[in-house]
């Protein structure tokens, strides 16, 4: 009986050790996955910071608004392949549209963009202080040719923060190649600096006048 009792205790001990080992292995797996996820996020943040540094280096010293927007357009297109970039800047009671020639397919022409982004919609995008997806914008009143709008993946990035905005950037490309969170994160990283640069160009332009 003593031997049988010892064997039973040994089996229970081995079973307990196996359970503890499995629990420990599970905890290690979770920890490793968390570390990998954190590392990925850190790398993404570094990429966005690197883009912002390169972006600001390229626009520093530019005092002409058209040159500034053209430079920003090219830098964003380099960061987001195959994207079309459109700037909507606030005027006193309207929004001024800025877009530049590109060799990329232009799904939405200038007049169509003006028709889509009426004052109320553009104003709501600016006030949102966040990236607005096409779904968000439809909820805000976006209207246009459904056949064309269904062909694009688009987002609007307000230029500014805390409810104060000089306008927004509308970025879009074919729906077959959807915009990613990481691509838009890079643009978000420069929106405040770009908005200040736009304001400076406008002040200098008014001073020259």
Beta strands, then each sheet from edge to edge (+ up, - down):
strand 1: 84-90
strand 2: 95-98
strand 3: 132-133
strand 4: 152-161
strand 5: 164-174
sheet 1: 2+ 1- 5+ 4- 3+
end
